[in-house]
Amino acid sequence: MSETTHSLEDLKDALKGSDAPVAAEEAEALPEPQIDEHGRSYATGKRKDAVARVWIKRGNGKITVNGRDQEVYFARPVLRMMLQQPFEVAERKDEFDVICTVKGGGLSGQAGAVRHGISKALTLFEPALRKPLKAEGFLTRDSRVVERKKYGRKKARRSFQFSKR
């Protein structure tokens, strides 16, 4: 049925022929980092109607949104806190510079889109960060959007006020 090994040399040859240990190593291997010639990683983040194009590179933690500093563009502290969340979870605070352009939606949606883009770009820059960012839900695109207005109604669900007389 099976070949019998009579010496240690035969045993070595039999072990070299099996692919079981190699397959286990490949399953644990992380994908290659996707970094361009300028040392940046690029990702697109989305939230509601906002779309953010995000580039990250090694730096000192400066975040630029549409050519302006984050304190100027996102005046509310809550929105600036949202941009810092992926770095805090990944324990990479003040290690990356972020340059992004964002279009569409309001400020809240734009901040969510930038956070989504930063998280995706971090996983492309350092694939080992995927697990903690995924656990916090930063890599999942929030698919909730505004419900459309229906005909015969005032808004999506609000009806006109009923008048008895």
ZATI-357985 format. One line per field, with one value per residue (C-alpha): chain; x, y, z. Coordinates in nm, 4 decimals, always signed. Each point is the difference from the previous one (the first is absolute). Layout:
cadena A|...
X X|...
Y Y|...
Z Z|...
***
This chain:
cadena A|A|A|A|A|A|A|A|A|A|A|A|A|A|A|A|A|A|A|A|A|A|A|A|A|A|A|A|A|A|A|A|A|A|A|A|A|A|A|A|A|A|A|A|A|A|A|A|A|A|A|A|A|A|A|A|A|A|A|A|A|A|A|A|A|A|A|A|A|A|A|A|A|A|A|A|A|A|A|A|A|A|A|A|A|A|A|A|A|A|A|A|A|A|A|A|A|A|A|A|A|A|A|A|A|A|A|A|A|A|A|A|A|A|A|A|A|A|A|A|A|A|A|A|A|A|A|A|A|A|A|A|A|A|A|A|A|A|A|A|A|A|A|A|A|A|A|A|A|A|A|A|A|A|A|A|A|A|A|A|A|A|A|A|A
X +0.0000|+0.2470|+0.3702|+0.2121|+0.2984|+0.3067|+0.2441|+0.0091|+0.0918|-0.3180|-0.1988|+0.1511|-0.0882|-0.3571|-0.0421|+0.1389|-0.2581|-0.2996|-0.1581|-0.1785|+0.2480|+0.0348|-0.3784|-0.0265|+0.2650|-0.1755|-0.3339|+0.1547|+0.1987|-0.1215|-0.0521|+0.2689|-0.0288|-0.1249|+0.2268|+0.0677|+0.3318|-0.0657|-0.0405|-0.3795|-0.2970|-0.3304|-0.3552|-0.3534|-0.2437|-0.3749|-0.2791|-0.3524|+0.0555|+0.3599|+0.2993|+0.3536|+0.3246|+0.2697|+0.3798|+0.2096|+0.3764|+0.2457|+0.0142|-0.0858|-0.3811|-0.1073|-0.3434|-0.0897|-0.3565|-0.0675|+0.3194|-0.0903|+0.1076|-0.2418|-0.0677|-0.1185|-0.2030|-0.1575|-0.0676|-0.1922|+0.2223|-0.2172|+0.0784|+0.3737|-0.0216|-0.1517|+0.3083|+0.2324|-0.1859|+0.1739|+0.3433|-0.0883|-0.1285|+0.3097|+0.2257|+0.1560|-0.0881|+0.2122|+0.1852|-0.1793|-0.0795|-0.3391|-0.0902|-0.3573|-0.2572|-0.3655|-0.3147|-0.3724|-0.2206|+0.0300|+0.2820|-0.1046|-0.0136|+0.3292|+0.1704|-0.1326|+0.1241|+0.3473|+0.0113|-0.0979|+0.2679|+0.2693|-0.0823|+0.0197|+0.3245|+0.1547|-0.0759|+0.1651|+0.3049|+0.0280|-0.2059|+0.0474|-0.2311|-0.3006|-0.1087|-0.0321|-0.1596|-0.2467|-0.0914|-0.0919|-0.2109|+0.2022|+0.0422|-0.3722|-0.1693|-0.3044|-0.2658|-0.2716|-0.1142|-0.2869|-0.3316|-0.1495|-0.3098|-0.3180|-0.2675|-0.3184|+0.1993|+0.1763|+0.3286|+0.1074|-0.2644|-0.1661|-0.3470|-0.1876|-0.2051|-0.3513|-0.2802|-0.3398|-0.1696
Y +0.0000|+0.2640|+0.0247|-0.1049|+0.2094|-0.1946|+0.2798|+0.3607|+0.1105|-0.1557|+0.1740|+0.3413|-0.0523|-0.0965|+0.3132|+0.2274|-0.1354|+0.0859|+0.3475|+0.0131|+0.2253|+0.2375|+0.0446|+0.0948|+0.2718|+0.1475|+0.0233|+0.2166|+0.2187|+0.3593|+0.1707|+0.2320|+0.3687|+0.2167|+0.3053|+0.2191|+0.1549|+0.3032|-0.2193|+0.0431|-0.2324|+0.0969|-0.0974|+0.1232|+0.0432|+0.0474|+0.1025|+0.1148|+0.2149|+0.0938|-0.1519|+0.0520|-0.0719|-0.0555|-0.0242|-0.0831|+0.0042|-0.0031|+0.3358|+0.1841|-0.0234|+0.2923|-0.0421|+0.2135|-0.0018|+0.1696|+0.2044|+0.1284|-0.1117|-0.2312|+0.2614|+0.2455|-0.2446|-0.1995|+0.2670|-0.2296|-0.2023|-0.3104|-0.0114|+0.0392|-0.2785|-0.2276|+0.0504|-0.1026|-0.3211|-0.2345|+0.1197|-0.0487|-0.3535|-0.0856|+0.1717|+0.2121|+0.3478|+0.2799|-0.2439|+0.0676|+0.3084|-0.0052|+0.1890|-0.0395|+0.1507|-0.0465|+0.0819|-0.0261|-0.0199|+0.2051|+0.0360|-0.3019|-0.2272|+0.1364|-0.0694|-0.3566|-0.0411|+0.1257|-0.2380|-0.2900|+0.0998|+0.0367|-0.3463|-0.1595|+0.1811|-0.1122|-0.3635|+0.0427|+0.1674|-0.2552|-0.3165|-0.1145|+0.2836|-0.1514|-0.2149|+0.2779|+0.2436|-0.2633|-0.0849|+0.3655|+0.0114|+0.2702|-0.2026|-0.0568|+0.2499|+0.1424|-0.0602|+0.2113|+0.2798|+0.2483|-0.1510|+0.1513|+0.2195|-0.1735|+0.1590|+0.1090|+0.0589|+0.2946|-0.1868|-0.3650|-0.1125|+0.3167|+0.0477|+0.3233|+0.1034|-0.1434|+0.2581|-0.1155|+0.3261
Z +0.0000|+0.1113|-0.0519|+0.2919|+0.1025|+0.1038|+0.0863|+0.1122|-0.3510|-0.1364|+0.2739|-0.0930|-0.3648|+0.0936|+0.2147|-0.2741|-0.2403|+0.2235|-0.0383|+0.3385|+0.1890|-0.2971|-0.0313|+0.3691|-0.0421|-0.3058|+0.1843|+0.2739|-0.2415|-0.0265|-0.3360|-0.1294|+0.0993|-0.2872|+0.0087|-0.3046|-0.1060|+0.2250|+0.3100|+0.0154|+0.0161|-0.1627|+0.0890|-0.0592|+0.2890|-0.0255|+0.2361|-0.0955|-0.3126|+0.0865|-0.1795|+0.1342|-0.1850|+0.2630|-0.0250|+0.3075|+0.0434|+0.2874|+0.1738|+0.3185|+0.0102|-0.2216|-0.1587|-0.3034|-0.1362|-0.3366|+0.0346|+0.3483|+0.3455|+0.1833|+0.2722|-0.2655|-0.2109|+0.2842|+0.2621|+0.2362|+0.2353|-0.0442|-0.3714|+0.0630|+0.2585|-0.2667|-0.2194|+0.2857|+0.0925|-0.2505|+0.1144|+0.3675|-0.0580|-0.2055|+0.2571|-0.2758|+0.1282|-0.1553|-0.2274|-0.3297|-0.2065|-0.1711|-0.3163|-0.1176|-0.2299|+0.0849|-0.1991|+0.0576|+0.3057|+0.3170|+0.2488|+0.2071|-0.3030|-0.1263|+0.3333|-0.0097|-0.3572|+0.0927|+0.2999|-0.2258|-0.2523|+0.2674|+0.1354|-0.3436|-0.0835|+0.3301|-0.0822|-0.3396|+0.1581|+0.2846|-0.0656|+0.3626|+0.1132|-0.1784|+0.2958|+0.2648|-0.2456|-0.1185|+0.3608|+0.0649|-0.3177|-0.1770|-0.3200|-0.0478|-0.2286|+0.1805|-0.2642|+0.1607|-0.2296|+0.0055|-0.0996|-0.3140|+0.0024|-0.1165|-0.2138|+0.1803|+0.3183|+0.1538|+0.0662|-0.0147|+0.2490|+0.1278|-0.1410|-0.0435|+0.3050|-0.0108|+0.0145|+0.1156|-0.1121
***
